[in-house]
Amino acid sequence: MFWFSEDSKKVDKTLSKEDELQQLVWNFFMNKIPKLGFEQREGQEDMALDICNAIADRQHTIVEAGVGIGKSYAYIVPLLYYNKLFNKPVLIATSTIALQEQLIKDVKKICSYINHKPEIVLAKGMTHFACKSRADKYFKEINRKDFNDNLEILCNYINNGVVDRKNIKLDVDNNIWDNVNVKATDHNRCEHYNNCSFMSLRRDMLNTDGIILCNQDLLTVHFQKLKKGQKGLLNEKIDLIVIDEAHNLEEKVRASLIESYNKYKIKSILGDVIETIKISAIRRESYENFNNITHILNVIFNKLNNQVKKQINSSLKGEEMEKYFINIDEIREELLLLNSEIDLINYKVQFYSDDNLCEEVFEELENLQDFIKSLISIKSRDLFWLENFNDIHIFACPKNISKEINSLYFDKLKTTILTSATIADKSQGSEEERYEYFIKSTGFPTSTGFLSTPKPSPFPYNYNAMIYYTENMPHPVEARERFIKLGAEKIVKLLNITKGKALILFTSKSDLKEVYEILKHKNLEYRILKQQHMSSQDDILEEFKKDKNSVLLATGTFWEGIDVPGKSLSNLIIFKLPFPVPDPIIEYKRTLSEDFLMEVSVPLMIVKLRQGVGRLIRKHDDKGIVAILDSRIGELSNSPYKNIVFDSLPIKNRTNDIREIESFWMKMDE
């Protein structure tokens, strides 16, 4: 590390740019931060200098930063100075839109502090934007009697140039949006090309030398395109990237590499391809193949639908599956027939299509055929499963995601910084041991990369918070009905202690629904709110914040990323330990593990649990209690992971006596 004296305020111009960067960053945190009225935080300063070292040494780096460290400033400051000194674009990738919006504010503030005015680009994919040409076509084709008020409002938005979905203040159905959003097409031929908001953003993404913010999905697609020798989505000069919320990287990369098809998408692709054939007689002939394909697809997807129904009927209640296993042998014969019919269409397209038409159409056909061949192959490198969104979709992704992440993020890029409040799955041991699961799941190169010591939160957890854990509760899966009943009784007791002010986190929608119905009929003196399926997270959160004594039951995205400082969230209840639900991806990991429970299941549970517990204390003076109703970590339990769980949580003050919780809360609430 490059060291400076505490009275050093001027930059030595004889230094290398890397050393100058370190001195500028050091001066910012030691001198500028106090003048701005901000609190100095040792963990924040250490993290910023670790990042400077990573830049100087061209090392990929993992750094966990506890809640309250101020990790955003810790990486934005070095990035902005790097951009200023080296005149190279830098990029920050997150997994949530909420963090991107906060980061834009932080970047603008810090730019004003250091007198730097780079271009700031919020990069988004094409699905976020409406296409004027597609919208015009869609609205013209709609029957006038179906043209309701919502469609009229959407039409007016798009005609007035408001095409970013985020700025359209309307609840647009996804099926409608799919008919008007930007699609892969020959954008250069579009009459609206010069006035297209999406194309303007795309040019900024490719050409900016400033600061780019995007999600991990888009960044992965960019790297994937570069790997294939295609033109990327972002400026290819980027050699410094920060991945925030990096605990989600494996899942985000997997999601970005997923391909999925339902029978309607397959028919749509083939229909588009056939329309490129110039000779009408050949086109008619191809539609005969298309009719054969329609019949084959109906047979395939009927069989797959039956497979899903069987799994739903045999699944344990409270363990909802989103990904279903696929029995390929049952549809292999039909897949071979399907592939043969598509080959016939492809053959005709090669000879009779309009070569001037969009390359993306033919790319989609090629991708479809590759997908089917991989599905048929016994030695496929892909993992397949089914999902059910009103109709059956077949999904595929590479089996070895860690290898994919390594080649995309660490192979050629000079410096990738990975950070989050929850990367480590252990609280003790060497850095390599503490980050073990994350290293394995991302293919992080430990031989050349740097593992920064986790920066603990500066919050006084042991003064302001206490954990309540239970004994002798029924097993949440094996004795689910009794667990639901007794769990609801425990919840009522805990709510009475804090007079509501609670967030209750569930791992399944069915558990949430049943507990909600019980609480609703208890005539409690505080409002009981429930996360609604497909509803806005922001709306329900605002209700929860406004009514300080309300109780919110939630699952899914509410385990992380939400910020409710103050008294509205004083009581955090974890209904059940968030172990991963068995699905094709988890089962594949099981086949690679010697000790699946401790090598995969427990690390995944701990990271999610830490995220959930992190919702309680959001500011230095926040106070509250955490209750974990799952007795698998109680003192009477013989589980091999209970001590690891408690060691991983920042709150060390804990009890299994609810009277101690009452006493603790009375002192806190004075």
C-alpha positions as CSV (number, residue, x, y, z in Angstrom):
1,M,0.0,0.0,0.0
2,F,1.1,3.6,-0.7
3,W,1.2,5.4,2.6
4,F,0.7,9.1,3.2
5,S,1.3,11.4,6.2
6,E,-1.9,12.7,7.8
7,D,-1.2,16.3,6.9
8,S,-0.6,15.5,3.2
9,K,-3.3,17.4,1.3
10,K,-1.6,18.2,-2.0
11,V,-1.0,15.7,-4.7
12,D,2.7,15.1,-5.6
13,K,2.8,15.5,-9.4
14,T,5.9,13.3,-9.7
15,L,3.9,10.3,-8.7
16,S,2.7,7.6,-11.2
17,K,-1.0,7.9,-12.0
18,E,-1.7,4.8,-9.9
19,D,0.0,6.4,-6.9
20,E,-1.6,9.7,-7.6
21,L,-5.0,7.9,-7.6
22,Q,-4.2,6.5,-4.1
23,Q,-3.2,9.9,-2.7
24,L,-6.3,11.6,-4.1
25,V,-8.6,8.9,-2.6
26,W,-6.7,9.0,0.7
27,N,-7.1,12.8,0.8
28,F,-10.8,12.6,0.0
29,F,-11.5,10.3,2.9
30,M,-9.1,11.9,5.4
31,N,-9.7,15.6,4.6
32,K,-12.7,16.1,2.4
33,I,-15.1,13.8,4.2
34,P,-14.8,15.7,7.6
35,K,-15.2,19.1,5.9
36,L,-18.4,17.9,4.2
37,G,-19.8,17.0,7.6
38,F,-19.7,13.2,7.1
39,E,-18.6,10.7,9.7
40,Q,-15.2,9.1,9.0
41,R,-15.5,5.3,8.9
42,E,-12.4,3.1,9.1
43,G,-13.9,0.3,7.1
44,Q,-14.9,2.7,4.3
45,E,-11.4,4.1,4.1
46,D,-9.8,0.6,4.1
47,M,-12.1,-0.6,1.4
48,A,-11.4,2.5,-0.8
49,L,-7.6,1.9,-0.5
50,D,-8.0,-1.8,-1.1
51,I,-9.7,-0.9,-4.4
52,C,-6.8,1.5,-5.2
53,N,-4.4,-1.3,-4.6
54,A,-6.4,-3.6,-6.9
55,I,-6.3,-1.0,-9.6
56,A,-2.6,-0.4,-9.3
57,D,-1.9,-4.2,-9.2
58,R,-4.5,-5.1,-11.9
59,Q,-6.1,-7.6,-9.5
60,H,-9.6,-8.8,-9.3
61,T,-10.8,-8.3,-5.7
62,I,-13.5,-9.6,-3.4
63,V,-14.5,-7.3,-0.5
64,E,-17.4,-7.7,1.9
65,A,-18.6,-4.4,3.4
66,G,-21.0,-4.6,6.3
67,V,-24.1,-2.5,6.5
68,G,-23.3,1.1,7.4
69,I,-19.7,1.0,6.0
70,G,-20.7,3.3,3.2
71,K,-19.5,1.0,0.5
72,S,-21.0,3.0,-2.3
73,Y,-18.7,5.9,-1.6
74,A,-15.8,3.5,-0.9
75,Y,-15.9,2.4,-4.5
76,I,-17.4,5.4,-6.4
77,V,-14.6,7.7,-5.2
78,P,-11.7,5.6,-6.6
79,L,-13.7,5.0,-9.8
80,L,-14.3,8.7,-10.4
81,Y,-10.7,9.6,-9.8
82,Y,-9.6,6.7,-12.1
83,N,-11.9,8.1,-14.8
84,K,-10.6,11.6,-14.3
85,L,-6.9,10.6,-14.3
86,F,-6.9,7.9,-17.0
87,N,-9.8,9.3,-19.1
88,K,-11.2,5.7,-19.4
89,P,-14.8,4.7,-18.9
90,V,-15.7,2.8,-15.7
91,L,-18.7,0.7,-14.9
92,I,-20.8,-0.2,-11.9
93,A,-23.2,-3.1,-12.2
94,T,-25.9,-3.9,-9.6
95,S,-28.7,-6.5,-9.3
96,T,-31.5,-4.0,-8.4
97,I,-32.9,-0.9,-10.0
98,A,-33.3,0.7,-6.6
99,L,-29.6,0.6,-6.0
100,Q,-28.9,2.0,-9.5
101,E,-31.1,5.0,-8.8
102,Q,-29.4,5.6,-5.5
103,L,-25.9,5.3,-7.1
104,I,-26.7,7.9,-9.7
105,K,-27.5,10.4,-6.9
106,D,-24.2,9.4,-5.1
107,V,-22.1,9.7,-8.3
108,K,-23.5,13.2,-9.0
109,K,-22.8,14.3,-5.5
110,I,-19.2,13.0,-5.4
111,C,-18.6,14.5,-8.9
112,S,-19.5,17.9,-7.5
113,Y,-17.2,17.3,-4.5
114,I,-14.1,16.5,-6.7
115,N,-14.9,19.0,-9.5
116,H,-15.4,16.3,-12.1
117,K,-18.1,16.3,-14.8
118,P,-18.1,13.0,-16.6
119,E,-21.0,11.7,-18.7
120,I,-23.2,9.5,-16.6
121,V,-25.1,6.8,-18.5
122,L,-27.8,4.5,-17.0
123,A,-27.6,1.6,-19.4
124,K,-30.7,-0.4,-20.0
125,G,-31.8,-3.2,-22.4
126,M,-34.2,-2.9,-25.2
127,T,-37.1,-4.5,-23.3
128,H,-37.3,-1.3,-21.2
129,F,-38.3,0.8,-24.2
130,A,-41.4,1.1,-26.4
131,C,-40.8,1.1,-30.1
132,K,-42.7,3.8,-32.0
133,S,-43.0,1.6,-35.2
134,R,-44.1,-1.5,-33.4
135,A,-46.6,0.5,-31.2
136,D,-48.1,2.2,-34.3
137,K,-48.6,-1.2,-36.0
138,Y,-50.0,-2.8,-32.8
139,F,-52.5,0.0,-32.1
140,K,-53.7,0.0,-35.7
141,E,-54.4,-3.7,-35.6
142,I,-56.3,-3.6,-32.4
143,N,-60.1,-3.9,-32.7
144,R,-61.6,-0.6,-31.7
145,K,-63.9,-2.2,-29.1
146,D,-60.8,-3.6,-27.3
147,F,-59.1,-0.2,-27.3
148,N,-59.7,0.7,-23.6
149,D,-58.6,3.7,-21.6
150,N,-55.3,2.1,-20.5
151,L,-54.4,1.5,-24.2
152,E,-55.4,5.1,-25.0
153,I,-53.1,6.4,-22.3
154,L,-50.2,4.1,-23.3
155,C,-50.7,5.2,-27.0
156,N,-50.5,8.9,-25.9
157,Y,-47.4,8.3,-23.8
158,I,-45.5,6.7,-26.8
159,N,-46.8,9.3,-29.3
160,N,-45.5,12.0,-27.0
161,G,-42.0,10.4,-26.9
162,V,-42.3,8.9,-23.4
163,V,-41.0,5.4,-24.2
164,D,-39.0,4.3,-21.1
165,R,-41.3,2.0,-19.3
166,K,-40.2,3.4,-15.9
167,N,-41.5,6.8,-16.9
168,I,-44.9,5.5,-18.1
169,K,-47.1,6.0,-15.1
170,L,-49.4,3.2,-16.0
171,D,-49.7,-0.5,-15.0
172,V,-49.0,-2.0,-18.4
173,D,-49.7,-5.7,-18.8
174,N,-46.6,-7.6,-19.8
175,N,-48.4,-9.2,-22.8
176,I,-49.3,-5.7,-24.1
177,W,-45.7,-4.5,-23.5
178,D,-44.3,-7.4,-25.4
179,N,-46.2,-6.1,-28.5
180,V,-44.9,-2.6,-28.3
181,N,-41.4,-2.8,-26.9
182,V,-38.1,-2.7,-28.9
183,K,-37.2,-6.0,-30.4
184,A,-34.1,-7.4,-32.1
185,T,-34.4,-6.0,-35.6
186,D,-32.6,-4.0,-38.2
187,H,-32.8,-0.7,-36.3
188,N,-31.0,1.3,-39.1
189,R,-33.9,0.7,-41.4
190,C,-36.5,2.1,-39.0
191,E,-38.0,5.5,-40.0
192,H,-37.7,6.6,-36.3
193,Y,-34.0,5.7,-36.0
194,N,-32.7,9.2,-35.6
195,N,-35.3,10.1,-33.0
196,C,-35.3,6.8,-31.1
197,S,-34.6,7.1,-27.4
198,F,-33.3,3.5,-27.2
199,M,-30.9,4.0,-30.1
200,S,-29.6,7.3,-28.6
201,L,-28.9,5.4,-25.3
202,R,-27.3,2.5,-27.2
203,R,-24.9,5.0,-28.8
204,D,-24.0,6.5,-25.4
205,M,-23.4,3.0,-24.0
206,L,-21.0,2.2,-26.8
207,N,-19.2,5.5,-27.0
208,T,-19.1,7.2,-23.5
209,D,-15.8,7.7,-21.7
210,G,-17.7,8.5,-18.5
211,I,-19.5,6.5,-15.9
212,I,-21.8,3.6,-16.9
213,L,-24.4,2.1,-14.5
214,C,-26.2,-1.0,-15.5
215,N,-27.6,-4.3,-14.1
216,Q,-25.6,-7.5,-13.9
217,D,-27.8,-9.1,-16.6
218,L,-26.9,-6.5,-19.3
219,L,-23.2,-6.6,-18.4
220,T,-23.2,-10.4,-18.8
221,V,-24.9,-10.2,-22.2
222,H,-22.3,-7.7,-23.2
223,F,-19.4,-10.0,-22.2
224,Q,-21.2,-12.9,-23.9
225,K,-21.4,-11.0,-27.2
226,L,-17.7,-10.1,-27.0
227,K,-16.8,-13.7,-26.3
228,K,-18.7,-14.8,-29.5
229,G,-16.8,-12.2,-31.5
230,Q,-19.9,-10.0,-31.8
231,K,-20.2,-6.2,-31.2
232,G,-20.8,-5.6,-27.5
233,L,-23.5,-3.4,-25.9
234,L,-21.0,-1.2,-24.0
235,N,-17.8,0.7,-24.6
236,E,-15.1,-2.0,-25.1
237,K,-12.4,0.2,-23.6
238,I,-13.8,-0.5,-20.1
239,D,-11.2,-2.2,-18.0
240,L,-12.4,-1.3,-14.5
241,I,-15.7,-2.7,-13.2
242,V,-17.4,-2.8,-9.8
243,I,-20.0,-5.5,-9.2
244,D,-22.2,-4.4,-6.2
245,E,-24.7,-6.8,-4.7
246,A,-22.2,-9.4,-5.9
247,H,-23.8,-12.2,-3.8
248,N,-26.4,-12.4,-6.6
249,L,-23.8,-12.7,-9.4
250,E,-24.1,-16.4,-9.9
251,E,-27.9,-16.2,-10.2
252,K,-27.7,-13.1,-12.4
253,V,-25.2,-14.6,-14.8
254,R,-27.2,-17.8,-15.0
255,A,-30.4,-15.8,-15.7
256,S,-28.5,-13.9,-18.5
257,L,-27.3,-17.1,-20.1
258,I,-30.7,-18.7,-19.9
259,E,-32.5,-19.5,-23.1
260,S,-36.2,-20.3,-23.0
261,Y,-38.9,-21.4,-25.5
262,N,-42.6,-22.0,-25.4
263,K,-44.5,-23.3,-28.4
264,Y,-45.7,-19.8,-29.3
265,K,-42.2,-18.4,-29.4
266,I,-41.0,-21.3,-31.6
267,K,-43.9,-20.7,-34.0
268,S,-43.3,-16.9,-34.0
269,I,-39.6,-17.4,-34.9
270,L,-40.4,-19.9,-37.7
271,G,-43.2,-17.6,-39.0
272,D,-40.8,-14.7,-39.2
273,V,-38.3,-16.8,-41.0
274,I,-40.8,-18.1,-43.6
275,E,-41.9,-14.5,-44.4
276,T,-38.3,-13.8,-45.6
277,I,-38.8,-16.3,-48.5
278,K,-39.2,-14.3,-51.8
279,I,-40.9,-17.0,-53.9
280,S,-44.6,-17.4,-52.9
281,A,-44.8,-21.1,-54.0
282,I,-41.8,-22.0,-51.8
283,R,-43.3,-19.9,-49.0
284,R,-46.6,-21.8,-49.2
285,E,-44.7,-25.1,-49.2
286,S,-42.9,-24.0,-46.0
287,Y,-46.2,-23.2,-44.3
288,E,-47.1,-26.9,-44.8
289,N,-43.9,-27.7,-42.8
290,F,-45.1,-25.1,-40.3
291,N,-48.5,-26.9,-39.9
292,N,-46.6,-30.2,-39.2
293,I,-44.5,-28.4,-36.6
294,T,-47.6,-27.0,-34.9
295,H,-48.9,-30.5,-34.4
296,I,-45.6,-31.8,-33.1
297,L,-45.3,-28.8,-30.7
298,N,-48.8,-29.5,-29.3
299,V,-47.8,-33.1,-28.6
300,I,-44.5,-32.1,-26.9
301,F,-46.0,-29.4,-24.7
302,N,-49.0,-31.5,-23.7
303,K,-46.6,-34.1,-22.4
304,L,-44.5,-31.5,-20.6
305,N,-47.6,-30.0,-19.1
306,N,-48.5,-33.5,-17.6
307,Q,-44.9,-33.7,-16.2
308,V,-45.3,-30.4,-14.4
309,K,-48.8,-31.4,-13.0
310,K,-47.3,-34.6,-11.6
311,Q,-44.5,-32.7,-9.8
312,I,-47.0,-30.1,-8.4
313,N,-49.2,-32.9,-7.0
314,S,-46.3,-34.7,-5.4
315,S,-44.5,-31.6,-4.0
316,L,-44.5,-30.8,-0.3
317,K,-46.8,-28.0,0.8
318,G,-44.8,-24.9,1.7
319,E,-41.9,-25.9,-0.6
320,E,-43.2,-24.3,-3.8
321,M,-41.2,-25.2,-6.9
322,E,-40.7,-22.6,-9.6
323,K,-38.4,-24.8,-11.7
324,Y,-39.6,-28.3,-12.6
325,F,-37.6,-31.3,-13.8
326,I,-37.9,-32.3,-17.4
327,N,-38.0,-35.9,-18.6
328,I,-36.4,-35.6,-22.1
329,D,-36.7,-39.3,-22.9
330,E,-40.5,-38.9,-23.0
331,I,-40.4,-36.3,-25.8
332,R,-37.1,-37.3,-27.6
333,E,-38.9,-38.9,-30.6
334,E,-41.0,-35.7,-31.1
335,L,-38.0,-33.5,-30.8
336,L,-36.2,-35.4,-33.6
337,L,-39.3,-35.0,-35.8
338,L,-39.4,-31.3,-34.9
339,N,-35.7,-30.8,-35.8
340,S,-36.2,-32.5,-39.1
341,E,-39.1,-30.2,-40.1
342,I,-37.1,-27.1,-39.0
343,D,-34.2,-28.3,-41.1
344,L,-36.5,-28.4,-44.2
345,I,-37.6,-24.8,-43.6
346,N,-34.0,-23.7,-43.0
347,Y,-32.9,-25.4,-46.3
348,K,-35.5,-23.4,-48.2
349,V,-34.6,-20.2,-46.4
350,Q,-30.9,-20.6,-47.4
351,F,-31.8,-20.5,-51.1
352,Y,-34.9,-18.4,-51.3
353,S,-34.8,-15.7,-48.6
354,D,-34.3,-12.0,-49.0
355,D,-30.6,-11.5,-48.1
356,N,-31.2,-7.9,-47.2
357,L,-33.5,-8.7,-44.3
358,C,-32.5,-8.6,-40.7
359,E,-29.6,-10.9,-39.6
360,E,-31.3,-11.3,-36.2
361,V,-34.1,-13.3,-37.7
362,F,-31.6,-15.9,-39.0
363,E,-29.7,-15.8,-35.7
364,E,-32.9,-16.6,-33.8
365,L,-33.5,-19.6,-36.1
366,E,-29.9,-20.8,-35.6
367,N,-30.2,-20.4,-31.8
368,L,-33.5,-22.4,-31.9
369,Q,-31.9,-25.3,-33.7
370,D,-28.9,-25.3,-31.4
371,F,-31.3,-25.3,-28.4
372,I,-33.2,-28.4,-29.8
373,K,-30.0,-30.3,-30.6
374,S,-28.7,-29.6,-27.1
375,L,-32.0,-30.8,-25.7
376,I,-31.8,-34.0,-27.6
377,S,-28.1,-34.7,-26.9
378,I,-27.4,-37.2,-24.1
379,K,-24.1,-35.5,-23.3
380,S,-25.4,-31.9,-23.4
381,R,-23.4,-29.2,-21.5
382,D,-26.6,-27.5,-20.7
383,L,-29.0,-28.0,-17.8
384,F,-32.7,-28.1,-18.7
385,W,-35.9,-27.5,-16.7
386,L,-39.5,-26.4,-17.1
387,E,-41.4,-23.3,-15.8
388,N,-45.1,-22.6,-15.9
389,F,-46.2,-19.0,-16.7
390,N,-49.8,-19.7,-17.9
391,D,-48.1,-22.1,-20.4
392,I,-45.1,-24.3,-20.3
393,H,-41.6,-22.9,-21.1
394,I,-38.5,-25.0,-21.6
395,F,-35.4,-23.4,-20.0
396,A,-31.7,-24.1,-20.5
397,C,-28.5,-22.7,-19.1
398,P,-24.8,-23.9,-19.0
399,K,-24.2,-26.5,-16.3
400,N,-20.9,-25.0,-15.3
401,I,-21.8,-21.4,-14.4
402,S,-18.6,-20.8,-12.4
403,K,-16.6,-21.5,-15.6
404,E,-18.8,-19.1,-17.5
405,I,-18.4,-16.4,-14.9
406,N,-14.6,-16.9,-14.8
407,S,-14.3,-16.6,-18.6
408,L,-16.6,-13.6,-18.8
409,Y,-15.6,-11.5,-15.8
410,F,-12.0,-12.5,-14.9
411,D,-10.3,-13.9,-18.0
412,K,-9.4,-10.8,-20.0
413,L,-10.7,-7.8,-18.0
414,K,-8.0,-6.0,-16.0
415,T,-9.9,-5.3,-12.8
416,T,-13.2,-6.5,-11.4
417,I,-14.2,-5.5,-7.9
418,L,-16.9,-7.7,-6.3
419,T,-18.6,-6.3,-3.2
420,S,-21.7,-6.8,-1.1
421,A,-22.7,-6.8,2.6
422,T,-23.1,-10.6,2.4
423,I,-20.5,-12.5,0.4
424,A,-18.9,-14.6,3.2
425,D,-20.7,-17.7,4.4
426,K,-18.5,-18.1,7.4
427,S,-17.3,-15.7,10.1
428,Q,-14.1,-17.4,10.9
429,G,-11.0,-18.8,9.2
430,S,-8.8,-17.3,6.4
431,E,-10.4,-15.1,3.8
432,E,-10.4,-18.0,1.4
433,E,-12.3,-20.1,3.9
434,R,-14.8,-17.3,4.7
435,Y,-15.5,-16.6,1.0
436,E,-15.3,-20.3,0.0
437,Y,-18.8,-20.8,-1.4
438,F,-18.7,-17.6,-3.4
439,I,-15.2,-18.4,-4.8
440,K,-16.4,-21.8,-6.0
441,S,-19.7,-20.6,-7.4
442,T,-18.1,-17.7,-9.4
443,G,-14.8,-19.3,-10.4
444,F,-12.9,-16.4,-8.8
445,P,-9.2,-16.7,-9.5
446,T,-7.7,-16.9,-6.0
447,S,-4.2,-17.5,-7.3
448,T,-4.1,-14.0,-9.0
449,G,-6.9,-12.2,-7.3
450,F,-7.1,-10.4,-3.9
451,L,-9.4,-11.4,-1.1
452,S,-9.9,-8.4,1.1
453,T,-10.6,-8.9,4.8
454,P,-14.4,-8.4,5.4
455,K,-15.2,-4.9,6.7
456,P,-17.5,-5.2,9.8
457,S,-20.5,-3.0,10.2
458,P,-19.9,0.0,12.5
459,F,-23.4,-0.2,13.9
460,P,-23.7,-1.1,17.7
461,Y,-25.7,-4.2,17.1
462,N,-25.2,-5.7,20.6
463,Y,-26.6,-2.5,22.3
464,N,-29.4,-1.9,19.8
465,A,-30.5,-5.4,18.8
466,M,-31.2,-8.8,20.2
467,I,-32.0,-12.2,18.6
468,Y,-34.8,-14.4,19.9
469,Y,-34.6,-18.1,18.8
470,T,-37.0,-20.9,19.6
471,E,-36.8,-24.3,21.2
472,N,-39.1,-27.3,20.6
473,M,-41.0,-25.9,17.6
474,P,-42.2,-28.6,15.2
475,H,-40.1,-29.3,12.1
476,P,-41.2,-26.6,9.5
477,V,-41.3,-29.2,6.7
478,E,-42.0,-32.6,8.3
479,A,-44.7,-31.2,10.7
480,R,-45.7,-28.2,8.6
481,E,-49.3,-27.8,9.8
482,R,-48.3,-27.7,13.5
483,F,-45.4,-25.4,12.7
484,I,-47.8,-23.0,11.0
485,K,-50.2,-23.0,13.9
486,L,-47.6,-22.6,16.7
487,G,-45.6,-20.2,14.5
488,A,-48.6,-17.9,14.2
489,E,-49.0,-18.0,18.0
490,K,-45.3,-17.0,18.5
491,I,-45.8,-14.2,16.0
492,V,-48.7,-12.8,18.0
493,K,-46.7,-12.7,21.2
494,L,-43.8,-11.0,19.4
495,L,-46.0,-8.4,17.8
496,N,-47.6,-7.6,21.2
497,I,-44.1,-6.8,22.5
498,T,-43.3,-4.2,19.9
499,K,-46.9,-3.2,19.2
500,G,-46.6,-4.2,15.6
501,K,-43.7,-2.4,13.7
502,A,-42.8,-5.8,12.2
503,L,-41.6,-7.3,9.0
504,I,-42.2,-11.1,8.8
505,L,-40.2,-12.8,6.1
506,F,-41.3,-16.1,4.6
507,T,-39.6,-18.6,2.2
508,S,-42.9,-19.7,0.6
509,K,-46.1,-18.0,-0.6
510,S,-48.3,-20.7,0.9
511,D,-46.8,-20.3,4.4
512,L,-47.3,-16.5,4.1
513,K,-50.9,-16.9,3.0
514,E,-51.9,-19.3,5.8
515,V,-50.2,-17.2,8.5
516,Y,-51.9,-14.1,7.1
517,E,-55.3,-15.7,7.3
518,I,-54.7,-16.7,11.0
519,L,-53.4,-13.2,12.0
520,K,-56.3,-11.5,10.1
521,H,-58.8,-13.2,12.3
522,K,-57.0,-12.4,15.6
523,N,-58.4,-8.8,15.8
524,L,-55.0,-7.4,16.4
525,E,-54.7,-3.7,17.1
526,Y,-52.4,-3.0,14.2
527,R,-52.8,-3.3,10.5
528,I,-51.7,-6.5,8.9
529,L,-50.3,-6.0,5.3
530,K,-49.5,-8.7,2.9
531,Q,-47.2,-8.6,-0.2
532,Q,-49.5,-9.1,-3.2
533,H,-48.5,-11.4,-6.1
534,M,-47.3,-9.3,-9.1
535,S,-48.0,-6.0,-7.2
536,S,-45.6,-3.1,-6.8
537,Q,-43.1,-3.5,-4.0
538,D,-42.8,0.3,-3.7
539,D,-46.6,0.7,-3.0
540,I,-46.8,-1.8,-0.2
541,L,-43.5,-0.6,1.4
542,E,-44.9,3.0,1.4
543,E,-48.0,1.8,3.3
544,F,-45.8,-0.1,5.8
545,K,-43.6,3.0,6.4
546,K,-46.5,5.4,6.8
547,D,-48.4,3.3,9.3
548,K,-45.7,2.9,12.0
549,N,-47.4,0.1,13.9
550,S,-48.3,-2.0,10.8
551,V,-47.1,-5.5,10.2
552,L,-45.9,-6.6,6.7
553,L,-45.8,-10.3,5.6
554,A,-43.5,-10.7,2.7
555,T,-41.3,-13.1,0.7
556,G,-39.0,-13.1,-2.3
557,T,-37.4,-9.7,-3.0
558,F,-38.2,-8.4,0.4
559,W,-35.3,-10.5,1.9
560,E,-32.9,-8.0,0.4
561,G,-32.6,-4.5,-0.9
562,I,-35.4,-2.8,1.0
563,D,-34.6,0.0,3.3
564,V,-37.0,0.9,6.2
565,P,-35.0,2.9,8.8
566,G,-36.6,4.1,12.0
567,K,-39.3,2.6,14.2
568,S,-41.5,1.3,11.4
569,L,-39.3,-1.8,11.3
570,S,-38.4,-2.6,14.9
571,N,-39.3,-6.3,14.8
572,L,-37.9,-8.6,12.2
573,I,-39.4,-12.2,12.2
574,I,-37.8,-15.0,10.2
575,F,-40.5,-17.6,9.9
576,K,-38.3,-20.4,8.5
577,L,-34.6,-20.7,7.7
578,P,-34.2,-19.9,4.0
579,F,-32.8,-23.1,2.7
580,P,-32.9,-23.4,-1.1
581,V,-35.9,-25.3,-2.5
582,P,-34.9,-28.5,-4.4
583,D,-35.0,-27.8,-8.1
584,P,-33.0,-28.9,-11.2
585,I,-30.2,-26.4,-10.5
586,I,-29.9,-27.3,-6.8
587,E,-30.0,-31.0,-7.6
588,Y,-27.2,-30.6,-10.2
589,K,-25.1,-29.0,-7.5
590,R,-25.9,-31.9,-5.2
591,T,-24.3,-34.3,-7.8
592,L,-21.0,-32.3,-7.6
593,S,-20.8,-32.2,-3.8
594,E,-19.4,-34.6,-1.3
595,D,-21.4,-33.0,1.6
596,F,-24.3,-31.2,-0.1
597,L,-25.8,-29.8,3.2
598,M,-22.6,-28.1,4.4
599,E,-21.1,-27.3,1.0
600,V,-24.1,-25.9,-0.8
601,S,-27.4,-25.8,1.2
602,V,-26.1,-24.2,4.4
603,P,-23.9,-21.5,2.6
604,L,-26.9,-20.5,0.4
605,M,-29.1,-20.3,3.5
606,I,-26.7,-18.3,5.5
607,V,-26.2,-15.6,2.8
608,K,-29.9,-15.2,2.4
609,L,-30.5,-15.2,6.2
610,R,-27.8,-12.5,6.6
611,Q,-29.6,-10.4,3.9
612,G,-32.9,-10.8,5.7
613,V,-31.4,-9.9,9.1
614,G,-29.8,-6.9,7.5
615,R,-33.2,-5.3,7.0
616,L,-33.5,-4.5,10.7
617,I,-30.7,-2.1,11.5
618,R,-30.3,0.5,8.7
619,K,-29.0,3.5,10.7
620,H,-26.6,3.9,13.6
621,D,-29.5,4.6,16.0
622,D,-32.0,2.0,14.8
623,K,-33.1,-0.5,17.4
624,G,-35.0,-3.7,17.4
625,I,-35.3,-7.5,17.7
626,V,-34.8,-10.4,15.3
627,A,-36.9,-13.5,15.9
628,I,-36.0,-16.8,14.2
629,L,-38.9,-19.2,14.7
630,D,-37.1,-22.2,13.2
631,S,-35.9,-24.4,16.0
632,R,-33.3,-26.1,13.9
633,I,-30.8,-23.6,15.4
634,G,-32.1,-23.9,18.9
635,E,-29.9,-25.2,21.8
636,L,-31.7,-28.5,21.8
637,S,-31.1,-29.1,18.1
638,N,-28.3,-31.4,17.0
639,S,-28.0,-29.7,13.6
640,P,-24.3,-29.4,12.4
641,Y,-24.8,-25.8,11.3
642,K,-26.5,-24.0,14.2
643,N,-23.3,-22.4,15.6
644,I,-22.2,-21.4,12.0
645,V,-25.5,-19.6,11.6
646,F,-25.2,-17.6,14.8
647,D,-21.5,-16.8,14.2
648,S,-22.4,-15.4,10.7
649,L,-24.9,-12.9,12.1
650,P,-23.7,-9.5,13.3
651,I,-26.0,-9.5,16.3
652,K,-24.3,-11.6,19.0
653,N,-26.8,-10.7,21.8
654,R,-29.4,-13.6,21.8
655,T,-31.8,-15.5,24.0
656,N,-34.4,-18.2,23.8
657,D,-36.4,-16.7,26.7
658,I,-39.2,-14.4,25.4
659,R,-39.2,-12.6,28.7
660,E,-35.7,-11.3,28.1
661,I,-36.9,-10.0,24.7
662,E,-39.7,-8.1,26.5
663,S,-37.3,-6.7,29.0
664,F,-34.8,-5.7,26.2
665,W,-37.5,-4.0,24.2
666,M,-38.8,-2.0,27.2
667,K,-35.4,-0.6,27.7
668,M,-35.0,0.2,24.0
669,D,-38.4,1.8,23.7
670,E,-38.0,4.2,26.7
